[in-house]
Amino acid sequence: MYQELSWFETLKPGELVNHFIEDLNNIREGIGLNIVDLLCTTANSLGSLTFSFYVGWKLTLVFLSTTPIIVAAFIITRQVGTAYTAREKTAPTSSNAIVKESLTAIKTVTAYGGQQKELKKSGLEFVRTECRNYNAGTVIVVFVTCLMSTFGLTKLQPIIQSMIDTSISLHFIFNIIERKSEINASENEGKIEVPLNTSRDITFDNVEFVYKSRETPNFNLVIPSGKITAIIGESGCGKSTVFKLIQRIYDPTKGRTLFGNDDVKTLNLKTYRSNIALVDQEPQLFLDTIEENIKFGNPNATDKDMEEACRIAIAYDFIQKLPEKFKSKEPLSGGQKQRVAVARALVSKAKILLLDEATSALDNQNEQEMIRALNNIKITMGLTIVVIAHRLSTVQQADNIVCMKHGQGIVEQGTHAELMAHDGLYRHFYMTQQNPIAPALTKEEKSTIIPTDTNENNNERTEQSTDVQQISITNNNSKLAMFLIEILKLNRSEWFYLCLGCIASLIYGAITPAFALIFSELYALFVEQDYQKQEVQARNYAIIIFFIGVLGGICQMSFTSSFAKSGEELTAKIRLMSFKAILKQEIAWFDQKENNSFTLINNLYTDSNALKSLNGMNIGIFFNAIGTIVTALVIAIRIHWQLTLIILCFAPVIILMSIFLQGQQFSTNIGNKNKVKLKTTSHAQEGNKCISQAIDNFRTVQSFSKEDVFINKCEQEFNQEFRESIYKILMIAFGNAIANSIMFFIHAAAFSYGSHLVKQKQISFVDVFRIFSVVTLAATSIGRTVALVPSFSKAKKAASKILKLNKQKSRIDPESCDGLILVRL
C-alpha cells in the first residue's frame, strides 16, 4: 500500500490483485496441513530408516544404494517444476488483465457490442554374502521398515508440488514486502509535521518532470493560498502531472515543489496529504454505502457535516430519493459519482481542493450551481482550489487561469479577461467552444431498420463465435451429476488422454497389491533351507520386481501427463465458458451486489482451478485407489476370506471419516453452541475484496492517506476468519487423526486374529503375512484418497457455482439474433 504510483503503473490491470489472491491461497495451503504432512512423512521415513539400521544396517545399505537416483530425480523434478510453475503463474497475466478490464468496464463493452471481441482476446491469451547371518525375521523387519520409508517418500510427491507453488508465491510476495518505495508515506521519521487545516502557497521552482513517454518542460508556477487556480490545455500537456506533483505522487526530475517555504520532500507525507483532497474526472467509489464513501474523506464526520457537503456538491437531493438514502448501495451514474466524490473531498476539511474535470459529467445548470457553491466556500473556509477543465465555462471565474501546451509547458496565465485580451491559446480554446461545428449526417450515413432472416444471421453468428461449448441443463433435479457429465463432454477432444490416464491409473493401482504379494513371498523364500533353490527364486523375484517397477514407471508417466493435459484444457475451457456466460448478461445483473467485478473475477479463476480436482491429477490418484482396493480384495479373499472380512470391518470407519472431513470443508462458521452453519461470504473473501478495492483505487487511497484504514480492515477480516476457523481446524485434525491411526488398528486386528488362525492351523503364517501386506497397501491407497476429500469438496462447491452461472438467463442477450436488424445503407 505504500509503494509509489510509478510502481503500480508498471503492472498490468488485475495483475497485482490476481497475484495476491492466488499466491496467498498457495501460501496458506503450503504452510497449513502440508507442513504437518511433510513433518509426519519425514519423521516416518527417518524413523523407519533409523530402526532399519538398528536391526540390520548392512541390508539397509543395500536398500539405500538407489538413494542417489531418488535424490537426482527429486532435484530434477524440483528444478523443472519450479521453472514451469513460475511460467504457469506468469502466463495467465495477459488473460487476467483482459478479463478484469472487460468486467470493470462492462457497460462500455456492452455499449459497443464487444463481447465476442473480448471473449476471443481472453481465449488466445498448465548382497547375499553380507546378509547370510540374518535370520528371516530380521530380513522381514528390514524389508518392512525400508518399505515404510519408501511409501513415506511417495507421499511427498504432492506435498513437494505444493511446496514448489508456495515457494514461487513466497518469492513474489516477499519481493513486494522487501521492495523499498521511492515515496513512502509510512516513513516519516525526522520529517516536518504539517498541522491539519494548513493552507500555504504552492510553488513550482524550475520544475521538470520526465517519466516514460511523459515529459513536462521546465516551468515555474505559484498557486496562491485561498484562491482558485485553473489549469487548461490539450490532452497530454501535463495538467494531471501538476496534480500528482502537488500531492507528491511523483517527485520532479529537476527543481522543487514547495509548500510555503518547505520542500515537500522534507514534509511528513501523511500529514501533508491530509490537507489535500482530490476529485478525479472518473471518481473511484468503493463497494460500500454512500455514507461510508463520503466518510472515507473523514471518518469522524457527523451527519450534519455530510449533509452540508452533499448540498454544496449538489448531491443531497438525489441521495434523498434513493430507497435507503445515505445507507444505499445503489449503482450510481457518472454525474452522481462525481457529486459524491466532491462531497467526500469537502467533508475531509482539507484546505487544498484538487478538481480534475470534477464537473465533466454534470449538466450546465448543476455545474454552475456547484461553481457558485465552491466560490462561496473558498471565501468562508479559505480553501485553495486547483481546477483542471476542458469546458472553459467552469474556469471563467478563477483567480488565475494557467494555459499549458504539449512540449512547451506553461505558455500563458492570467484572469479570463486578461487572457481574452490577447490572441493566445486560451482565446483560441474559448472561441472554438463558443462556435462548435457539428458535421451533418450524409444520406449515405443514415441507417434504416429492415427485417432480416433470423436463421441466416444465426448461422453467421455461430460461425463467428468462439469454440466454446455452452452447458445447457434444463432439469433442475439433475444438478451436479448432470453437470459432471457435461464437464466430461467439454473434454471431448481430450478423451483419448482421459481414457489413457484412467487405464494407466488402474494398472498402476493393481501393481501395488501385486508387488505386496511378491513381497510376502520373500518371507517364505528366506526360510528356504536349500540355498541353491533360494538363489534361483530370489533372482526370479528380483526380475519380477524390476519389471513391475518398469511397468509402474510407464503407467505413472502415462496417467500423470494425460491427466495434467486434460486438467489444464478443462480449466481453460471452463474459464472461457464462464467468461462468455458473464459477458452475455444484462447491465442490471452486474449492478447487483453479489455480481460486482471483484467477486466475478475471483470466482472465475478460483472455481475453474478447483475443478481440476474433477479431471486432473486427483482423478489419477482416485483410479489408483480403485485399482489397488479391487485387486487387493480379490487377492486377500482368495487367500483367506475370514481374515479379510475382519480387516474390512474398519472400512466403514474410514468412509465415515471421509464424509465427516467433507462436511467440515463446507462449514465455515459456528452457530449456537456446536451447531455449524454455512455462510455465503467468508471473512477471507471480504479480506480479498478489501485488497482488491485498495489496489484498484490506490490513487484515491494514497490521496486521502488512508493506507492504514485498508491495512487494518484486511487484518481484522483475516483475523476474524482465523478465529472462526479454529473449530473447523480442530474437527479436521480430529478426523485426520482417526483416519491416519486406523492403519495401526488394522495391523493389531490382522496379527491378533491371524495368530489365532495359525494356532488353529486354519492358515499358515505366510498367508497371514500375505493378507497383511496386501491389505496394508490397500489401506494406504484409501488414506491417499481420503486426503483428496478437501479438493473434491472445493470442486463440488465450484461446480455448483459454475452451474448456476451458466444457467443464468440474460434478459438482454447480445448474442440473440431475434427481432429486427439494423443495417447501414
N, C-alpha and C positions, 0 to 999 in steps of 0.2 A: 504493500500500500504506500510505501514511502519512496518508491522509485520515481525518477523524473519522467516527465511526459515523453521525452525523446526516446526513452527505452520502450515505453508502451507502443509508440508508433512504429517500432521495428518489427512488431509482432503482427501476424495476420489476425483478422477478426475471428474471435472464438478460440484462437489457439491456446491462450493462457487459461481460459475457463475450462477447456477440454482437458488440458494437462492437469489442472488442479483436481478436477473430479475423478478422472481416470487414475492418475498417479496416486492420489490419496487413497482411493479404494484399493489399489495394488499394495500400497504400503500397509494399510490396515489388515488386509488378508495375509500379507507376508510376515508381519510381526505378531499376528494373532495365534490361531491354533497351529499354524505351520511351524512356529517356533517350538511349540510343545511337541509336535510330531517329530521335528528334527532332533530335539534333545532326547526324546524317548527312543527313537530309532537308533540314534548314535550310541546311546547308553546300552541298548540291547545288543548292538553289533559288537561294541567293545567288550561288554561283559561276557558275551558268548566266546569271543576270541581269547579273552583272558583265562576263562575256565578251561577252554580247549587246550591252551598252552600248559596249564597246570596238570591236566590229565595226560596229555600226550603231545609234547612240544614238537617232536620230530614229524609226526604225521600232520600236525597243524601247519608246519612249514611247507609241507608238500601242497597243502591247500592254498597257501599264500603265494605259491610260485606264480599264480596267474594275476597277482596283485598289480604288477606293472602294466599289464594290458588294461585292467579295470581303471587304474588311475589315468592312463593315457586317454582312454575313451571318455572318462569324466572330464578331463581338461579340454579335450577337443569339443565335447558337447557343450561345455560351459562357454567356451570362446565363440563357437559358431552360434549358439543360442543367444548369447548376449548381443552379438553383431546383428543378427536378424531381428531380435526383439526390438533393438534400437531403431532399425529401419522400419519395422512394423508400426512403431509408435509415431514416427515422423511421416509415414506415408499418408495417413488419412487427414493430415493437416489442411491441405487444399480443399478436400471434400468437406471437412468440418466448416471451413470458412464459408464455402458456398451455401451450405445448409443454414448456417447462422445468419448470413446476410439475407437469405431468402425469407426465413421465418420472421426475422426482425422487421424487414420491410415488406411484409406480405401484402399490404394494401397496394404498394407500388407494383409488385409482381402481378397481382390480380388485375389492377387497372390496365396494365399493358398486355394482359394475356400471356405472361411469360412463364407459366407453369411448366410447359413442355421444355422450354429452353433451360430452365434451372434444373429440371429433372435429368436432362441429358448431361449437363455440366457435372452434376453430382455423380452420375454413373460412371463417367470416364476416369474420374479422379481416384497373409495370414499365412616204487621206493621200498620194495619188499624186504631188502636186506636190513634196513634201518628199523622196520616195523615188526620184525619177526618175534620180538619179545613181548609185543602187545597181545593181550587176550581179546576175545571177541567183544566183551563188554566195553573195554577201553576204546576199541576201534569205533563201536557204535556211538559212544558218548562223544568222541571227537567229531564223527560224521554229523551227528545231530546238532551240536553246538556250532560247528562251522556252517551248516546249512541255515541255522537260525540267523547267524551273522549275515549270510548271503541274502536271505529273504529281507532282512533289515535294509540292506543296501538297495534292493529292488524297490522298496517303499520310498526311497529317497528321490526317485526319478521325478514324480510330480512336485515334490517339495522343492527340489532343485530348480525346476522350471519356474515355480512361484517366486523363489528367491532371485532368479535372474530378472523377472519382471520387477520385483521390488527394488533391486539394485539400480536398474535403469531409471525407475521412478525417483528413487532417492537422489540419484545423480542430478536430475533436473531440478528437484525441489531444493536441494542444498546449494545448487548454483545460484538460485534466486535468493536464498537466505543469506549466502555469503557475499553476494554482489553489493558493492558499496555504491549507493546512489550519489550522483553528482550534485543533486539538490535534494537534501533530506530534511523534511520538516520535523523529524524526531530528534535530530542532533542540533541542539540549540545552546549547548554549554558555552558560556562566555559571550553569547550574543546579546545585543541590546533589546530589552523588552519594549514592546510598543503597547501602551495602555489602550484599552478599548475606547471607542468613540474618539479616536485621534484623527484629525484631518490636517494634512500639510500639503504644500505644493509638491507635485511630482515632476521631476526634471530629467530629461534625457540629455546627457552630456556627451556629444560626439559619439553617438551610439552607432555601431554597425552590427548587423546580425546575418550570419550565413549558416544555413542548415539544409543539407541535401540540396534540393533544387530551389530552395527559398533563399532569397538574398534581398536584404533591406540596406540600401546605401547609407552612408554617414548622414545623420540628421541630428538636429537639436530641437528640443521642444519642451515647453513649460506648460503643465496643466495646473492652473491656479486652483487653490482650495476654495470651496464654496461656490464654484462656477460650473456652468455647463459647457463642456468642450465636445465638439462633434468632429468625427473623422470620416471623410468620404473619399471615394476613389474607385477605380475599376477593380475587378476581382484579381487577387493575387498581388496587389501592390504593397501589402504589408500592414493592412489595418488590424487584422486579428493578431498579428505578431506583436503590435504595440500593446494589446491587452495582455498577452502572455508575458511580456517583459514587465508590465506593471505588477502582475501577480507573482512574478519571479517563477513562472513555469519554465521559462528559458532564462539563461544568462546571456547578455550581449557578447558577441565575439570581440568587440572592441568598445571602449568607452564605459560609462557608468550610468546606472539608473539610480536616481536619488529620491529619497523620501524625506522632504525637508532638506537638511544638510547631511543626512546619513546615507551612505551607500546601502542599498537593500541587502547586499551580501553580508553586511555586519549586523543585520536585524534578526531577532528571533522570528523565524519564518512563520511559526504557528500563530503568534500574536499579531504579526504583520498582516497575514491573510485574513485574520478575524475582523479586520477593519475594511475588508473589501468584499463586495457582493457582486456576483456575476449573473447575468441573464443572457443565455445563448439564443441564437436565431432558431435553433431546434432544441428547445429546452429538454433536459433529461429529468423525467419524473420517475420515482421508484414505484414498485408494485405494492402500493400501500394506500391508505385513505388520503383524501385531500388534506385533512388536518395534519397527518403525520408528514406529508410532503412539505407543507408550509412550515411546520415546526422543525423541519430539518435545518432551516436557517437559524432557529433559536429555540432549543428545547424548552426553555423557561417562558416562552411567550404565553400570555394569557389569552382568553377568548376575545377580550376587548382588543388586544393587540392584533390578533388575526383579523378581526372584523374591520378594523381601521385600515390595515394593509390591503385587504381584499377590496375595500371601497375605492382606495386610491388606484388599485390595479384594474378597476372595472370588472372584478370577478365576483363580487358579493351577490349580485342579482342572480346570475346563472347557478351559483352554488346553492342558493336557497330554493331553487326549483328542482334540485335533484332529490330523489326519494329519501336519502339519509343525510342530505346536506353535507356538512363537513366530514361526516363519517363515511361518505360514499366512496366506492372504488370503481365507479362507472368509468368506462373509457371516455376520454376527452378528445375534443377536436384540437387542431393545431393552435387556433386562437385561444381556446380555453387553457391549453397547457402553458402558453406564453403568459397569460394573465396570472395563473397560479405561480409560475416561476418568478414573476415580478413581485407578487405578494410575498413569496419566500425570501426574496432579496431584501424587501423593505422591512420585514419583521425581524431580520437579523440585526437591525440597528447599526449596520455598518455605515461609516461616513463616506465611503467611496463606492459609487454605484457604476458598474460597467454594463452597458446595454448594447449587445451585439445583435442588431436587427431585431430588437425585442418587440417591435410593433408590426413586423412584416406580415403577420397573419391576421391583423385586425383590419376592420373596415375603417374608412376615413373618419367617421363620427367617433368611434371608440378610440381611434388613435389620437385625435385632437383632444378628447377628454383626458386621456392619460397624460398627454404632454402638458396640459394645463395643471393637472394634479402634481406632476413632477416638478414643475416650475414653482408651485406653491411650497412643496416640502423642501425644495432647495433652499428657500428663504427661511422657513420656520425651523428646519432641522440642520441647516448649514451643510447640506450634502454637496460633495464633489461628484458630478455626474459626467461620465465619458460615454458618448454615444457613437456607434457605428451604424450608418444607414445608407441605403441606396435611394430611398424616397426622400427627396430634399424637403418635402413638406414637414418632415419630422425634425429637421435641424435648423429651420429658419430663425427660430428664436434663441439659438445657442449664443453664448457669450463669445465663443471663438470657434470658427469652423476651419479645420485643417484639411487641405486637399493633398492627396498623395497620388503619385503616378508610378507605374511599374518601372523599376530600374533607375528612377530619379529621386525616390523618397518624397519628402515634403516639397511641393512646388509653390504653394501659396497658402496663406491663412489670414483670417480676419472675420468680421461680422458679415451677415448676409448682405447688408447694404454696401459695405466696403468692397466685397468680392464682386457684387453685381456691377459696381462702377468700373471694374476692369474687365477687359475682354480676355479672361483667362479660363482655366479648366472648370471652375465652379460655374461660371456663366454659361459655358458650353453644356454642362450637365443640366443646368436649370432650364435652358431653352429647349433642349431635347425632350425633357419630361413634360414641358408645357405644350409641346406640339408633336405628340406621338403620331406616327404614320402607321395605320393599320392596313396591311395589304388585303385587298378584297379577294374572295374566292372566285376562281375562274369556273367556267362551266364544266371544264374537264375535271376540276377538283371536287365538284359536288357529287354526292352519293345518293343512291336510292335504295329502297328495300324491295327485293324481289324474292318470291318463293324459290327455293332450291330443293332438289331431290335429296331428302334426308339420308336415304340409304347410300346414295353415291358419296355423299360427304362423309358418312360414317366409315366407308371403306378407305377414303383418303386419310382420315384421321387415324385409322387403325394402322395404315402403312407408316405413318409418321411417328406413332407412339413408340416409346422405348420398349425394349424386350423385357418387360416385367409382367409376370402373371399375377392377376388380381385374385385374391382369395374371395370366394363367394360362398357363404354359408347361409342358407335360408332357414334351417331348422334350429331353433334355439336350444332344443334338448340335446343336440349332438355335442355342442360346446367343444371341450378340449380334445376329445377323441377324434372328432372330425377335423379339428384344426391340425392335429399331428399328421393325419393323412394328407391334408393339404400341404403341410410343410414338406413331406416326402415328395409330393408332386412337384414342388418347386425345384427340388434337386433331381429332376428327371434326367437332366444332362449328365449328372454325376452318379447315376445308378450303377454303372459299372464299378466305380470306386467304392460305392456303398456295399455292393454285393461282395466284391473282393475283400473289403475290410471285415465284413461280417464272417465270411468263411474263414479268413485268416485268424480272426479273433477266436472263433470256436475251436479251430485246430490248436491254436496256442493254449487255449484253456484246457483242452483234452490232454495236452502234453504234460501238464503239471502232475495230475494223478498217475499218468503213465510213468513218469520219472520216479514218483513216490513208490510205485510198485517195484520198479527196478532197484531202487534204493533199499527197500525192505528185503529184497532177495540177497543183498550183500550180507545181511546178518547170518543167513544160512551158509553163505559162502565162507565166512570167516571161522565157522566151527567145523568146516570140512577138514578131515584128517589127511586125506590124500593130497599132498602138496602139488603134484603134477596136475591133477584134476582141478584143484583150486586155481592154479595159474591160468589154465585154459579158460575157465569160467570167468575169472577176473578180467582177462583180455577181451573176452566176448562182451561182458557188461560194459567195459570201458569204451569199446567200439560203439555199442548201442547208445550209451550216454552221449558220446561225441556226436553221433548223427541226430540224436534228439536235440542237442544244443544247436546244430546247424539248422535243423528244421524250425526250431524255436526262433532263431535269429531271423530267418527268412519271413516267418509269419509276423514277427514283431515289426520288422521293417515295412511289410506289406500293409498291415492294418493301421500302423502309425501314419504313414504317408497318405493312405487312402482317406482315412477319417479326417486328417488335418486339411486336406484339399477340399473335401466335401463340406467340412465345417466352415471354412473361410468363404467358400462360394455361397453357402446358405446365408451367412451373416451379411454379405454384400447384397444379396437379393432381398432379404427381409428389410434391410435398411433402406434400399431404394424403393421397395414396395410401400413401406410405411411413409416415406417421404412423399411419394405420389399421393397416398391417401390424405396426407395433411394438406398438400397444395390444392387439392380439389375442393376443400371445404370453403363455405361462405365466410365472409368477413365477420359476421356476427358470432360465428363459432370461435374465432380467435379472440373475441372480446370477453369470453368467459374466463373467469379467474383461473380455473384449472387448465386452461389451454394457452397460458402465456408462453412466450417464446422460450424461456429458460426451461420450463418443465418439458416442453415438446422436444427440445434439443437433447436434454438429459435422457429422456425416455428413449429417444431414437437410437442412441448409442448403447446405453446400458442394457436395454431389453434385447437388442439384436445380439449383443455379446453373450448375454445369459442364455440365449437359445442355442449357443454352440454345444451346450450340455446335451441337447437332444440329437446332435448329429456330428459330434466331434470326438475327441479322444475318450471322453467319458463313455460313449457308446461302445468303444472298443473294450474298455475295462468291463462294462456290463456283459458283453458277449463272452469275454474271457471267463467271467464268473459262471455263466450258464454252462459253457463247455466243461469247466472244472467240476462243477457240482454234479452235473448229469453223469459224467464219466466216473467220478469218484463214487457216486451212489451205486452205479452198476457194478463196479469192481468190488466194493465193500459188501454189497448184498450177496454177490456170488460166493464170496469167501465165507461169511457168517452173518446171516440176516438179523439174528437176535442181538448181537453186539452192536450192529449198525443201528438198529432201532433205538437202543439205549442212548447212543450218541445223538441221534436225531431228535431226542426229546428236548434238546437245548435249542433246536431251530425256532420254535415259537418265541422264545425269549429274544433271540436275535431279530426276528421280524418285528416284534413289539417295540424293541428299542429303535428300529429304523423308523417306524411310524411315529414314535414319540419325538425323535430328533427332527423329523419332517414337520411335525406340528409346532415345534419350538422355533423353526425358521420363520414362521408366519406370525408369531406372537411378538409384538414389539412394545407392549405397554402392559402395566399391571393395573387391573381394576380394583374393586373392593376385595380386600384380603388377598387370596391367592388366585383370583379369577383373572385369566389372561384375556385381554381384548385386542381386537385388531384396530389399527389406525391407518387412515388413508395417506397421511403425510407424517413422516418421521422428523425428529429434530435434526437428523443428519441431512435430510433433504432441505430443510429450512436453512441449515448452515451452508449447504452448497448453493442454495438460491441467494443467500446473503453475499457469498463470494462472487457469484456471477454478477449481481447488481453492482457491487462495489467496483469490479473490474470494467464492466460495460460503461459505467458512469464515473470513471476515475477522475475525469476533469472536474466534474461538479463536486465530487468528494474532496479533491485537493483544494478546489477554490474556496470551499467553506471550512477547510481544515477539520474535516470530520473523519479522518482516518481511524482515530481511536474508537469512534462510535461503531463502525463496522467490525473492527477487530474484537471489541468487547461483545458485540452481538453474536458473532460467529463462535467465540469462545463459550458464551453462555449456551448456545444451542448444542454444541458438541459435548459440553459437559453434562447437559441435561440428558442427551442421548446416552451417554455413558452410564449415568445414574439409573436410568430406566432400563438399561440392558443388563444390569447386574443379575437380576432374577433369571433372565434368559440364559446368560452365560453360565450360571450355576446349574441350571437344568441341563444344558448341553454337556457340561462337564460330567454331570451325573450319568447321563445317557452314554457318553463315550466311555466312562469308567466301566459301566456294566458290559458294554459291547466288547471292550478290549480284554476284560478279565474273564469273559465267558470261555475263552480258549483254555485257561488253566482248569476250569471246572470240567471241561470236556476231557482233558488229559486224566484228571483224577478218576472220572467215571469210567473211561476206557480201560485203564490199567486195573482199577479195582474189580470191575465186573469181569475183565479179561482174565485176571489171575484166578478168579473163582471158576471160570470155564476151563482153565488149564488144569486146575485141581480135579475137576470133574471129568477130565480127559475128553471134553467135547470139542476142544480146539487146541491147536499147538501154539506155543508162544510166538513162533514165526508168523502165524496167521494174525495173532493179536497185533504184532508189530506192523504187519502189512496194513490192517484196517486203521491202526493208529496213524500211520504215515499218510495214507490216502486221505482220510477224513480231516486230519490236521491241516493239510494243504488246502482242502476244500473250504474249511472254516476260515483260512487266511484270505481266500478269494471273497468269501462273504463279507469279511471285515473291510476289504478294499471297496466292495460295492456299497457298504453302509457309509463309508467315508464320502461317497458321491451324493448322498441324500441332500446336503445343503445345495449342491449345484443343481440337482433336479428340481428342488423346491423353488429356487430362483427362476429356473427355466419355465416351470409351470406358471408362476406368477406373471412372468414376462409374456408368456403365450396368451394368457387371458387378456392382458392389456393390449397386445397387438391385435387379437381377435376383435376386441371392442372397437379399436381404431378403424380397422378395415371394414367393419360392418356399419360404421357411421355414414349415414346417407347425407349427402350435401344438398341443401335446399337450392343452391345456385351452382350447379356443376359446370365448370368452364369447359369440360370435355364433352358435354351433351351437345348433340347436333340437331336437337328438335327445334322447331319454330322457324322463323324467317331469317334469312341470311343477308347480312349487309354486304353489298357488292359495290366496289368502286367502278364507275363507268369510264 
